[in-house]
Amino acid sequence: MEYSEAFRSRMVQRLTGPKSVSANALAGEVGVPQSTLSRWLKDASIVEVVARSKRQRAVQRGKRVSEWSAEEKLQAVVEAASLTEAELGAWLRQKGLREEDLTRFRADALTGLTASKKPRAGSAEQKRIKELERDLKRKDAALAEAAAVLVLRKKAAALWGEEGEDT
């Protein structure tokens, strides 16, 4: 059976991309024989290039994208901003990034610039503030109760006289 070049490219990309699948799994999914998929992969000379680039990325990067520091992410955004579309693709592959990663880095950088100075809800400072506010409410309630008792004692003394008097 004859397959289009675009279809072949998509299959090779699925075999080598970031979420690659095995030739056996892809063969079962799309109905193309596994041997044909393997031949396309070999013809595209991707096997060695992918293996080499994965080794290079592992050596260059040394860690996953999720483990990058804020400085590394910001540096990546700055570097990527100066590249053309064609250069950007090569640069992303070299760094082991995807466009989604870069977009998320940009959004994080902008969020960091516009973030307020309020402490986070889970921070120790915020917990201490809540504890102090709770304590203040409790003490206000106790003070109001004490004031009410004093007022009632005054009224009782005015109506029935002082506590030591015999009537």
C-alpha positions in Angstrom: 0.0 0.0 0.0 1.2 3.5 -0.8 1.4 6.1 2.0 1.8 9.8 1.6 5.0 11.6 2.7 3.1 13.7 5.2 1.7 10.5 6.8 5.1 8.9 7.0 6.5 12.0 8.6 3.7 12.0 11.2 4.4 8.4 12.0 8.2 8.9 12.3 7.5 11.9 14.6 5.2 9.8 16.7 7.9 7.2 17.0 10.6 9.8 18.0 8.7 12.7 19.6 8.6 13.6 23.3 5.7 11.2 23.8 7.0 8.5 21.6 5.4 5.1 21.2 6.9 1.9 20.2 6.6 0.7 16.6 4.5 -2.3 17.7 2.0 -0.1 19.6 1.8 2.4 16.7 1.3 -0.4 14.2 -1.7 -1.7 16.2 -3.1 1.8 16.5 -2.9 2.9 12.8 -2.9 -0.5 11.0 0.5 0.0 9.3 2.8 -3.1 9.7 5.5 -2.7 12.3 8.3 -3.6 9.9 7.1 -0.7 7.6 7.2 1.8 10.5 10.7 0.6 11.5 11.9 0.9 7.9 10.5 4.5 7.7 12.3 5.3 11.0 15.6 3.8 9.6 15.2 5.6 6.3 14.7 8.9 8.0 18.0 8.3 9.9 16.3 9.4 13.0 17.4 6.5 15.3 21.0 7.7 15.7 20.2 11.4 15.6 17.6 11.0 18.3 19.8 8.9 20.5 22.6 11.4 20.1 20.4 14.4 20.8 18.9 12.7 23.9 22.4 12.0 25.3 23.4 15.6 24.6 20.3 17.0 26.2 20.9 14.8 29.3 24.5 16.0 29.6 23.7 19.7 28.9 20.6 19.9 31.0 21.3 17.5 33.8 17.8 17.9 35.1 14.1 17.9 34.1 12.4 21.1 33.0 10.3 20.9 36.2 13.5 21.2 38.2 14.7 24.4 36.6 15.3 27.4 38.8 13.5 30.7 38.2 16.7 32.2 36.9 17.2 29.4 34.3 13.6 29.8 33.2 13.9 33.6 32.9 17.2 33.1 31.0 15.4 30.7 28.6 12.7 33.3 28.0 15.2 36.0 27.3 17.3 33.8 24.9 14.2 32.7 23.0 12.9 36.2 22.5 15.9 37.1 20.4 15.5 34.1 18.0 13.7 33.8 14.7 11.1 31.0 14.2 13.6 28.7 12.4 16.2 29.3 15.1 13.7 28.8 17.9 12.9 25.2 16.9 16.5 24.2 16.9 17.1 26.0 20.1 14.1 24.3 21.8 15.4 20.9 20.7 18.9 21.7 21.9 17.6 22.7 25.4 15.1 19.8 25.5 12.1 22.2 25.8 8.7 22.4 24.1 6.9 25.5 23.1 4.4 24.9 25.9 7.3 25.0 28.4 8.5 28.3 27.0 4.9 29.8 27.1 4.5 28.7 30.7 7.9 30.2 31.6 6.8 33.5 30.1 3.5 33.4 32.0 5.3 32.6 35.2 7.7 35.5 34.7 4.8 38.0 34.1 2.9 36.6 37.1 6.0 37.1 39.2 6.3 40.7 38.1 2.7 41.5 38.9 2.3 39.4 42.1 1.3 41.3 45.2 3.4 41.4 48.3 0.7 39.6 50.4 1.9 36.5 52.1 0.6 33.2 50.8 -2.3 31.6 52.5 -0.2 28.6 53.6 2.8 30.6 54.9 3.8 30.6 58.5 3.3 34.4 58.7 -0.3 34.1 57.4 -1.0 31.3 60.0 0.3 33.5 62.7 -1.9 36.4 61.6 -5.0 34.1 61.7 -4.1 32.8 65.1 -3.7 36.4 66.5 -7.0 37.5 64.9 -8.7 34.5 66.6 -7.1 35.4 69.9 -8.2 39.0 69.6 -11.8 38.0 68.9 -11.8 35.8 72.0 -10.4 38.5 74.2 -12.9 41.1 72.8 -15.8 38.7 73.7 -14.4 38.2 77.2 -14.0 42.0 77.6 -17.6 42.6 76.5 -18.9 39.9 78.9 -16.9 41.5 81.8 -18.3 45.0 80.9 -21.9 43.5 80.8 -21.4 41.9 84.3 -20.2 45.3 85.7 -23.2 47.1 84.3 -25.6 44.5 85.7 -24.0 44.8 89.2 -24.4 48.6 89.1 -28.1 48.2 88.1 -28.7 45.6 90.8 -27.1 47.8 93.4 -29.2 50.7 92.4 -32.4 48.7 92.5 -31.8 46.6 95.6 -29.1 48.5 97.4 -25.6 47.4 98.3 -24.8 43.8 99.1 -24.0 44.2 102.8 -27.2 46.0 103.7 -30.2 44.4 105.5 -33.5 45.5 104.1 
